[in-house]
Structure formats: C-alpha cells, structure tokens
C-alpha cells in the first residue's frame, strides 16, 4: 500500500514538472514571452505544485495511519466501516488526478494547435507521456480501492442504505387506512419528454417523503401510454392508489388536509428545503462516506423505486439484452440531436464522444491487457449517428438500434413504440461500464442515475461533454473550498477564496477550471476545480 501511494505522489510530481516546463517555455511562440510573464507563470506553476505535493502528503499520512505503515493483505476483508476520512481522501485523490488530466489535456492541445510546426511533435510526445502516467495513477487508485479490504463493507453498506430507503417508501405508500391517510397528488402531465417526466415523478416522491404523505401518481392518459405509468412499471402502492377522504387542496395545503395537489417543480411556492440536491440528514453521513455524489445517490434510489418493471417490461428488457449480444466491458454513448440543439445544448460530433470512449479503453487495456474488440453502445434520437460511427471507427464494434432512433424523432416521440425504445436504450446505457453523453439531456442523466443502482459508487463512471450533474428545478448547487486560492489569475478571470468558503458552481469547463461565485465575497469567475469538493446539503426528511 505505501509503495502504491509513493508511486502516485511521484507520478503527480513528474506530471506537474512536465507541465511547468511546457507552459513556461518561451520557444512555443515566435519571439517568446516577455521575461516577467515567463517568471510569473513559472512561479504560479511552482505554487500549484507545492499545493499538490501538500495534498498528496496528507493522503499518504492518512493511508499510513490506517495501515500502521504495513501493506494490507487483500484477503483480510473488513465488514466494518473504514474511517470516514479515508474514503473522502481516496475519492478526492482520484478526482484530483482526473482534474490534473483535464487541465494538462486542455493546455497541451491549445499549445499543439498554436505552436510552430517544429515543436508540435515534441508537444504531442509530452501529451502522450502525461496521458499514460495519469492512466497509471488512476489504475493504482482502482487497485488501492479493490485491495484495501473494505469492498465487503461498501457492498453491505450500499445494500443497507438501499433497504432503509425502500422500507421508508413502502411504509409511507401502504398506510394502514388509505381512506384517512394524508396524500400528495401528482399528475404525470408535464409537457416534456420521457426523462423529464420521470424526473417530475421523482420530485413528487421526494416531496411525499418530506411531507410524510402517501404519493398518488395520476397517469391515466399519459402521453407515452394512455393506459398509464402502471402499465409499464409496478404501482407505487399495494393498497392506496387513488385520492380518498375529502377535497383536494393546492400545495402546500394545511397539516389537516387529506389530499394536497403538487405543482411542477418549476412553480412550487414556497420552495421547501428538501428539493434536490438535498439529502436526508438521517442518512447523509453514511451516504457521504459510501458515495462520491450523495445527491445523485439519493435521487437514484427514488428513481429506481419508480422504475420497478412489470413482468412484461422485465421480460422485454431481458430480450433487449439478449438481442444486442454485447459483451462487457462496453462504453455507452448517448447523442442528443433533434431537439434543444442551439437552445439548451450545443452540437457535439461523434468524434468528441469517441475521444472519451477511446480513453476509457486505453486505461482498461493498460490495466487488463488487450481486448479482442472495443465495444460501444450508441443511443440517439438521430438515426444517422450509428452509421457515421461505424464509418469513422471501423476497428470498433458498435451496437444500437436505428429503429429506436427513428422512434425517438420529434414526430414519433409520444408513442408506445417510442416509450419501449427509450426504456431499452436507458437500460443498455445504464449497464455500460462507462457513460459518455451530455448532462444537458434528461435521458443522459436518467441513465447515469440508473447506473448508480448497480454499484456501491458509480459516481465516476461518466464523461459529460457539457454540464455537470444537476436536477431540473434544483436549489443552488454549492461546493466547498478544501484549499486556499489566493494567487488567482485576474486576467484569466479567476476568483480568490479561502479554505472553507462556500462557492456556487455554475459548471465545470472540464479543463481544470469551473465557473461560479464565492458566496462570501460575491466575486464571480473561474476557479481550479481540484481545490473544491461538493457541499452536502443535509436536511430533515424524518427518520429512516
């Protein structure tokens, strides 16, 4: 274990030294940089190197404390929980390595594009060297997790937390006396696509738990299936499926109101503290120790309850798996094209998606040896995407159904056939080993949420080409500074913050920097992503 941590520290230091050399080298542009700029950039790089070395030293001390300086026997598997800080630092180190690569990848690609021809080969070689070393460090992190002796605990804790949530929902959804039980009425009529409607139902379940009311989901005449949601998925209750016991009042109603009707999340007023990205206070510490994104974990549990398939749906999904004949490992790619391009989302070519699929397979093969075939499942609302991918990447094996893509087009979207298609695509995407998509798409986020149900922690198994993970209508998304950032580059638009500051995050640029606002100073701009971690918004949902 200690040798593995040492290797990680050495890799990180080497990578940063290479970046310092490249970024401070005046030979990259004709005439070079002014001397004061070179010195300033070199000093800044050295400062950031010192911060990274300090973080890695902290990680090393934590790991040594947990192992008493001795290697861990992989056969010594603990069923008890690891100290909380161990899991937090392990995931933070893994994320730091990824953020380091985002930064190096972006900066070197810019330099390659703008450098004189004589230096391009040198820069490409440097990029490849950093690329391989970053993959080796991530492989070591994977190995450290698998061999630290806590995998049994992770699986057990994931199941225990899942059971706690399901027990709470089932108790709430099956009251002893349905007639007098307090209910929350939710109508599945939001004017949007399948992913958006599923998130609407999930929000309704969030509110029913927070208000301690039985959720009544009214779905007859549903746009995707006139017979209703329960024709595809299991009903939310075994005994209480319709409103009874009095008149229906608009949200928030009163404490004595039997039936309260919930508006869509966009217009709820007053806005309760329990809205996403909040997590239950009673479970927050345990979820945070287990999972890299507690809000994602919580949402995925509720969405999973809603999507428990009817027997016919389960048989259909099994048939989809068998028909695809895809072998693991495979990368799932979702390409959203026909709507919102140019409004909510930008166009991304298949090459952009595939660059991240290639990186996943490069890392996998470096760790496990060469695959007989690199396999990719593509889901899209554009039936030309699959054909383009096969043409551009003949050495890859692509899977997907062009009929599903055709049914997902705008003119065919609200049909039973389209519903079966999106359910099939979501199932296959969620079962992939790594997901590449745009989080601006609700379908992409649903697939990622579904993936969380298959692992103790799958928060890192994705690459989004645009947004960070979010929930439509959510409260402010905040991160906490774990390191000071006092030497911000004002010309680049960076903001200053102290360790412990709360920052509102607007997005990650996937180049080592995120954009947001310092809640203390109200300064807006860019900040180094690796110096922050997600703020866990723990609020009261009652006991579990």
Protein Blocks (a to p, Z undefined) as FASTA:
>chain_A
ZZmmmmmmmmmmmmmmmmmmmmmmmklpghiaafklmmmmmmmmmmmmmmmmmmmmmmmm
mmmmmnnopacdfklccfbdcdfklmmmmmmmmmmmmmmmmmmmmmmmmmmmmmcfklmm
mmmmmmmmmmmmmmmmmmmmmmmmmmnopmmmmmmmmmmmmmmmmmmmmmmmmcfblmlp
ccdddddfbccdfklmmmmmmmmmmmmmmnopacdddfehiaklmnbjklmmccfbfkbc
bdehiacdddebjfklmbdcdddfklgccddfkbccbdcfklmmmmmmmpmblklmmmmm
mmmmmmpccfklmmmmmmmmmmnopacddddddddfkgophilpccddfklmmmmmmmmm
mmmmmmnopafbdcdddddfbfklmmmmmmmmmmbcceddfklmmmmpmklmmcfklmmm
mmmmmmmmmmpmbdcddfkbmklmmmmmmmmmmpfblklmccdfkbccddehiacddddd
fbdcfbbcfknopacddehiacddfbdehnopacdddfklopacdddfklpccdddddde
bjZZ
